[in-house]
Structure formats: structure tokens, C-alpha cells
Amino acid sequence: ESDLPVLLPDDVDFSPQGESPLAKHAGFVNVNCPSCGGAARREVDTMDTFVDSSWYFLRYTSPHDQDEAWSRSAVDRWLPVDTYSGGIEHVILHLLYSRFVTKALYDLGLVGFTEPFVRLVNQGMVLFEGEAMSKSRGNLVELGPTIDRWGADSARLTVMFAGPPADDLDWSTVSMAGIHKWLGKVWRVVHRTIEVSDEADGAAGEELRRQTHRTVKAVTRDLERIGFNVAIAKLMTLTNELQRALDKGVGRSAVRDAAERLVLMLSPMAPHIAEELWHEALGQTDMASMHAWPEWDEALAREEEVVLVVQVDGKVRDRVTVPADADEAACLAAARGSERVRRYLDGREGVRAIVRPPRLVNFVTAGS
């Protein structure tokens, strides 16, 4: 302990040469052995790489700071990290150490939070015929030809639409055709809105506005939950609604609003076609990717009716429509009024109901 602390030199050459920078510093490396007094060399690889990877996110907030490892004001502004996306293999090493180091730094008063990452997303793997892709297996897939044929937006959307991010994806089962066809429909529908007159919207226009605002609300929440596949499905539905509105002759105001919001919501997931439509079809001068995210009017987004699922002993027996604000009594009355449900309840005693208004009623019969 009499030799501690070991002070590091301040004139180290950090140019990359395939070894530790300290290994090239003769004045630091060459020392006398504390036991025999003979010539010796210091061990320079004493810090595990996980120590460095346990706090890199702090440095990201002020990478050019020459006076300190990180700026406390920058860290307070940007951190903790909102979402960390990585493989499950990091959980027991990198992520564990990052949490430990962050808690230690918090105890030392160097950061203002105890957890480095607010949310963790472990994405699945892209497989080929059930096996992980690797050079040794010879089953790597070159994306260049796929992108040349279908486009980058189709490739990106196909992966996002295939399933939840946490699920594995078998590339041998993937087809670009469906997404590519939908993007073609988006292109045609948005261009059709240019030719629409300023006629009054009427009831069909009002319904399109409601559907548009419901979609903005739902897609916003889906993206926050990393539910990309669900968000894309809702954009497909809005595309169909916009097409039907155009076929019905809905006026310019409603279809233009729907088209603009559709393109803006598509932009993070299919940026190339979105920018083309934003400029070329919709005549905007800014970039869709830099434009404010669309907001929704809660009054328009509110659903007037919802589908109530009615179960008997956990099995779906009917679906009925109820007001969106239906309470427990209204849901029960609607469920009991179903002829299909009554077939399973007539003559039964001791039936109790589990109600989750306005979406679910489950009748549980005696002995089940």
C-alpha cells in the first residue's frame, strides 16, 4: 500500500496502434520489482472493458468537453436514457454493470438518477430457416438486391410490420410484396387529393376527420410503446378510409388534412416516400421529418361506440356494440340481451359476471 496511488502519466500517445497506450510509455512501464528490486514491467491491461461501457452514455451528452468526463448540466438535461434497445445477451453483463456504476455515481453526487435507462427493449433476431445468420453457416442474406428491387422503405416497413420487435423474424418467410403494394396505394391516394375540389365535406367528411384523429392518437401511443407493427396496421386502415372518402366525393378540407397527417405519421418509418409526397404531392416547403408531429383533437378522436366482447366461462360467445362510455350496468344489460349468450346461460344457476367496461363481460357459471 505504500506504493499507492499509482499515478498515470499525462503525456501518453493515444494514437491507435493495436495495444494499450500505456504500453508505449517507457517511463511508466519500466519499473523496479517491489519484491526483488530487479527490472520489471507494469501490467497495463488492468481495467475491464465493461468499466468503460458502463458509463459511455454519460460522455455522449458532452463528447467534446476537455475539462471533465461529462458535463453535469448536459447530463441533467439529456439523461437518463429514455429507451435502451439491445440484445438479451447484454442483461447479465453490460446492463448490470451500467446500473451498478450509475448507482455508485449517484451516491457520490455525480449524477441525479439511480437508473441509467428508463425502458429496456430486447429485440429479437433475424433468422434464416430457423437458424441465426452467420458467415460460418453461409446463410447471410445480402440486402442490396432486395432494396434495389423493392426499395429501402419497403424493406424497412416489412421488418417492422412482421411482428413485435421482441419476436424473432425468419427471413425465409418474409415477402416485400404486401408492404410494397400498400405504399403504392398511399402514393396514388395522396396524389388524388390534389385534384379534389372545395366542396362541402358533409357527413362522410366528418367521419374521415374522426377516423384521422383517432388514428393519430392511436399511432402516437403505439410508437411510444414500440408497437411498430400495430401502428403500421392502423396507417393501412387510414389509407383505406381516405380512399373510400375520395370515392364518395368528400371535399378538399377533410381529405387534405387526412393526407398530410398520414404522410407525417409514415415519415419515421418510410422516410423516402414520405418526403417525396410531402414536397411533390402536398406542396410543402419544409421536411416531413422536421415537421411537428401531428396532434389530435380529443373530441374528434373519442369513439362514440365500441365493441363489447361477451364471454361465457372464458370463451367468446358474442360481440355487441355499446356506447364508448357504457358503465358496468349498461355492459351487463347489453351482454344479457344477446340471444347467443342467453343460450349458454338459460337454466344456469349461480352465474356471476366479471365486467371490464366497456370492452369485456365474462359470465362464469357454477362448477366451471
C-alpha positions in Angstrom: 0.0 0.0 0.0 3.0 2.3 0.4 3.2 2.5 -3.5 -0.4 3.7 -3.8 -1.8 5.6 -5.5 -0.3 4.7 -8.9 -0.4 8.0 -10.8 -0.9 7.8 -14.6 1.3 9.9 -16.8 -0.2 12.9 -18.6 2.0 12.6 -21.8 0.6 9.4 -23.3 0.3 8.9 -27.0 -3.2 7.8 -27.7 -2.8 7.1 -31.4 -4.3 3.7 -32.3 -1.5 1.1 -32.7 -3.2 -2.1 -31.6 -2.1 -2.0 -28.0 -2.7 -0.1 -24.8 -1.5 3.5 -25.0 0.3 3.0 -21.6 2.3 0.0 -23.1 4.3 2.5 -25.2 5.2 4.8 -22.3 8.6 3.6 -21.2 8.8 5.8 -18.2 5.6 4.3 -16.8 6.0 0.7 -17.9 9.7 0.1 -16.9 10.0 -0.1 -13.1 11.9 -1.9 -10.4 10.2 -5.0 -8.9 8.9 -4.2 -5.4 10.0 -7.7 -4.2 13.5 -8.3 -5.6 14.4 -4.8 -6.9 15.2 -6.1 -10.4 14.0 -4.8 -13.7 10.2 -5.2 -14.2 7.3 -4.1 -16.4 4.0 -2.8 -15.2 0.8 -4.6 -16.3 -1.1 -2.0 -18.3 -4.3 -4.0 -19.0 -5.9 -3.8 -15.6 -9.3 -2.3 -16.4 -12.0 -4.5 -17.8 -13.7 -3.1 -20.9 -17.1 -3.3 -19.1 -15.9 -0.5 -16.9 -15.8 1.8 -20.0 -19.1 0.5 -21.4 -20.8 1.2 -18.1 -20.8 5.0 -18.4 -20.3 5.8 -22.1 -23.9 7.3 -22.3 -22.8 10.0 -19.8 -20.0 11.0 -22.2 -22.3 11.2 -25.1 -24.0 14.2 -23.6 -20.8 16.3 -23.8 -18.3 14.5 -26.1 -16.1 17.5 -26.7 -15.6 18.5 -23.0 -11.9 18.8 -22.4 -12.1 19.6 -18.7 -14.3 16.8 -17.2 -15.6 13.3 -18.1 -19.1 14.7 -18.5 -20.9 18.0 -18.1 -23.3 17.7 -15.2 -25.7 20.2 -16.7 -25.7 18.3 -20.0 -26.4 15.0 -18.2 -29.2 16.6 -16.2 -30.7 17.8 -19.5 -30.4 14.6 -21.5 -30.4 11.6 -19.2 -31.5 9.1 -18.1 -31.8 7.3 -21.5 -35.5 7.0 -22.5 -35.2 3.7 -24.2 -32.3 1.2 -24.5 -32.6 -1.3 -27.3 -30.3 -4.2 -27.2 -29.9 -8.0 -27.3 -30.9 -10.1 -24.3 -27.2 -11.2 -24.0 -26.3 -7.9 -22.5 -28.6 -8.1 -19.5 -26.2 -10.0 -17.2 -23.1 -8.1 -18.1 -23.1 -4.7 -19.7 -26.6 -3.6 -18.4 -25.9 -4.9 -14.9 -22.6 -3.1 -14.7 -24.2 0.1 -16.1 -26.8 0.0 -13.3 -24.2 -0.6 -10.6 -21.9 2.2 -11.8 -24.8 4.6 -12.1 -25.9 3.9 -8.6 -22.4 4.4 -7.3 -22.1 7.7 -9.2 -25.5 8.8 -7.7 -24.2 8.0 -4.2 -21.1 10.2 -4.9 -23.4 13.0 -6.0 -22.1 12.9 -9.6 -25.5 12.2 -11.3 -29.0 12.9 -10.3 -30.6 9.5 -11.1 -30.2 5.9 -9.9 -31.2 4.1 -13.1 -29.4 4.8 -16.4 -32.2 3.5 -18.7 -35.9 4.2 -18.2 -37.1 1.4 -20.5 -35.4 -1.7 -21.9 -36.3 -3.2 -25.2 -34.8 -6.6 -26.1 -35.2 -7.1 -29.8 -35.4 -10.5 -31.4 -33.1 -11.9 -34.0 -33.4 -12.1 -37.8 -33.1 -15.8 -38.6 -33.0 -17.8 -41.8 -34.8 -21.1 -42.0 -34.8 -21.2 -38.2 -31.1 -20.6 -37.7 -29.2 -17.5 -36.7 -27.4 -15.9 -39.7 -23.6 -16.3 -39.7 -20.7 -16.5 -42.1 -19.8 -20.0 -40.9 -23.3 -21.2 -41.8 -23.2 -19.5 -45.1 -26.8 -18.3 -44.7 -26.2 -14.5 -44.7 -28.7 -12.5 -46.8 -27.4 -9.6 -48.8 -30.0 -6.8 -48.6 -28.7 -4.9 -51.6 -30.6 -6.8 -54.2 -33.8 -6.7 -52.1 -33.5 -2.9 -51.7 -32.8 -2.5 -55.4 -36.0 -4.4 -56.3 -38.4 -3.2 -53.6 -36.9 0.0 -52.2 -35.5 0.8 -48.8 -38.9 1.9 -47.4 -40.5 -1.4 -48.3 -37.7 -3.3 -46.7 -37.8 -1.3 -43.5 -41.6 -1.4 -43.2 -41.7 -5.1 -43.9 -39.3 -5.9 -41.0 -41.3 -3.5 -38.7 -44.7 -4.9 -39.7 -43.6 -8.6 -39.4 -44.3 -8.7 -35.7 -43.4 -7.2 -32.3 -39.7 -6.1 -32.0 -39.1 -8.7 -29.2 -40.0 -11.6 -31.5 -37.6 -13.4 -33.8 -38.1 -13.0 -37.5 -37.4 -15.8 -40.0 -36.2 -14.0 -43.2 -37.1 -17.1 -45.3 -40.8 -16.4 -44.7 -40.6 -12.7 -45.4 -42.3 -11.1 -48.5 -42.0 -7.5 -49.5 -45.0 -7.6 -51.9 -47.7 -6.7 -49.4 -46.0 -3.6 -48.0 -44.8 -2.5 -51.4 -48.4 -2.7 -52.7 -49.7 -0.7 -49.8 -47.0 2.0 -50.4 -48.2 2.2 -54.0 -51.7 2.8 -52.7 -50.5 5.5 -50.4 -48.8 7.2 -53.3 -51.9 7.1 -55.5 -54.3 8.1 -52.8 -52.3 11.1 -51.7 -51.9 12.3 -55.3 -55.6 12.0 -55.8 -56.2 14.6 -53.0 -54.6 17.3 -55.2 -57.5 17.1 -57.6 -60.3 17.4 -55.0 -62.5 20.5 -55.1 -63.5 22.7 -52.2 -67.0 21.2 -51.9 -68.6 20.8 -48.5 -67.4 17.7 -46.6 -70.8 16.6 -45.3 -71.2 13.5 -43.0 -68.6 11.5 -44.9 -66.1 14.2 -44.4 -66.8 14.4 -40.7 -66.3 10.7 -40.3 -63.0 10.9 -42.2 -61.9 13.6 -39.8 -62.8 11.5 -36.8 -61.0 8.4 -38.2 -57.9 10.6 -38.9 -57.8 12.0 -35.4 -58.4 8.5 -33.9 -55.5 7.2 -36.0 -53.1 10.0 -34.9 -53.9 9.3 -31.2 -53.6 5.5 -31.6 -50.4 5.6 -33.7 -48.7 8.1 -31.3 -49.4 5.7 -28.4 -48.3 2.6 -30.4 -45.0 4.3 -31.3 -44.4 5.2 -27.7 -44.9 1.5 -26.8 -42.6 0.4 -29.6 -45.6 -1.2 -31.3 -44.5 -0.5 -34.8 -46.4 -3.4 -36.4 -49.7 -2.2 -34.8 -49.0 1.4 -35.8 -48.5 0.4 -39.5 -51.7 -1.6 -39.5 -53.6 1.5 -38.4 -52.0 3.6 -41.1 -53.2 0.9 -43.6 -56.7 1.3 -42.3 -56.5 5.1 -42.6 -55.3 4.7 -46.2 -58.4 2.7 -47.0 -60.6 5.2 -45.2 -59.1 8.0 -47.2 -59.6 6.1 -50.5 -63.2 5.5 -49.7 -63.7 9.2 -48.8 -62.2 10.2 -52.2 -64.5 7.7 -53.9 -67.5 9.3 -52.1 -66.5 12.8 -53.2 -65.6 14.2 -49.8 -64.4 17.8 -50.0 -60.8 19.1 -50.1 -60.5 20.1 -46.5 -61.0 16.7 -44.9 -59.1 14.7 -47.4 -56.2 17.2 -47.4 -56.0 17.0 -43.6 -56.1 13.2 -43.7 -53.4 13.0 -46.4 -51.0 15.4 -44.6 -51.4 13.5 -41.3 -51.0 10.2 -43.0 -47.7 11.2 -44.6 -46.3 12.7 -41.3 -47.1 9.5 -39.4 -45.5 7.5 -42.2 -42.3 9.6 -42.2 -40.4 8.0 -39.3 -40.9 4.5 -40.8 -40.8 5.2 -44.6 -38.9 8.5 -44.8 -38.1 8.4 -48.6 -41.6 8.1 -49.9 -42.9 10.4 -47.2 -40.6 13.2 -48.2 -41.5 12.8 -51.9 -45.2 13.0 -51.1 -44.7 15.9 -48.6 -43.0 18.0 -51.2 -44.2 16.8 -54.6 -47.8 16.0 -53.9 -48.7 18.2 -50.9 -46.5 21.1 -51.9 -44.9 21.6 -48.5 -41.6 23.5 -48.3 -40.2 22.1 -45.1 -39.1 18.5 -44.5 -41.7 16.0 -43.2 -39.0 14.6 -40.9 -38.5 18.0 -39.3 -42.2 19.0 -39.2 -44.1 18.9 -35.9 -45.7 15.6 -35.1 -49.5 15.8 -35.8 -51.7 16.4 -32.8 -55.3 15.1 -32.3 -58.5 16.8 -31.1 -59.8 14.7 -28.3 -63.3 15.5 -29.2 -62.8 14.1 -32.7 -60.7 11.2 -31.5 -63.2 10.0 -29.0 -65.0 6.8 -30.1 -68.8 7.0 -29.8 -69.2 3.2 -29.9 -67.0 0.3 -29.1 -67.3 -3.5 -29.4 -68.1 -5.3 -26.2 -66.7 -8.9 -26.1 -69.0 -11.3 -24.3 -67.6 -14.5 -22.9 -69.1 -17.5 -21.1 -66.6 -19.3 -19.0 -63.8 -17.6 -20.9 -65.0 -18.5 -24.4 -66.2 -15.7 -26.7 -69.9 -16.2 -27.4 -70.8 -12.8 -29.0 -69.7 -9.3 -29.7 -72.1 -6.4 -29.3 -71.8 -2.7 -29.9 -72.2 -0.4 -26.9 -71.6 3.4 -26.2 -67.9 4.1 -25.5 -68.9 5.5 -22.1 -71.1 2.5 -21.2 -70.8 1.7 -17.5 -71.0 -1.8 -15.8 -74.8 -1.9 -15.7 -75.1 -0.9 -19.4 -72.5 -3.5 -20.4 -74.2 -6.2 -18.4 -77.6 -5.3 -19.9 -76.2 -5.5 -23.5 -74.5 -8.8 -22.8 -77.6 -10.4 -21.3 -79.6 -9.1 -24.2 -77.6 -11.2 -26.7 -79.6 -14.2 -27.9 -76.3 -16.1 -28.5 -75.2 -15.6 -24.9 -78.7 -16.5 -23.5 -78.4 -19.9 -25.0 -75.4 -20.6 -22.7 -77.0 -19.0 -19.6 -80.6 -20.1 -19.7 -81.3 -22.6 -16.9 -78.0 -22.0 -15.2 -77.8 -21.0 -11.6 -75.1 -19.2 -9.6 -73.9 -17.3 -12.7 -71.6 -14.4 -11.8 -70.3 -11.7 -14.1 -66.9 -10.2 -14.4 -67.2 -6.8 -16.1 -64.5 -4.6 -17.6 -66.5 -1.8 -19.1 -66.8 -1.0 -22.0 -64.7 -3.9 -23.5 -65.4 -7.1 -21.8 -68.1 -9.2 -19.9 -67.3 -12.7 -18.8 -70.1 -14.8 -17.4 -68.7 -17.6 -15.1 -71.1 -20.5 -14.4 -71.2 -22.7 -11.4 -68.7 -25.5 -11.5 -66.6 -24.0 -14.2 
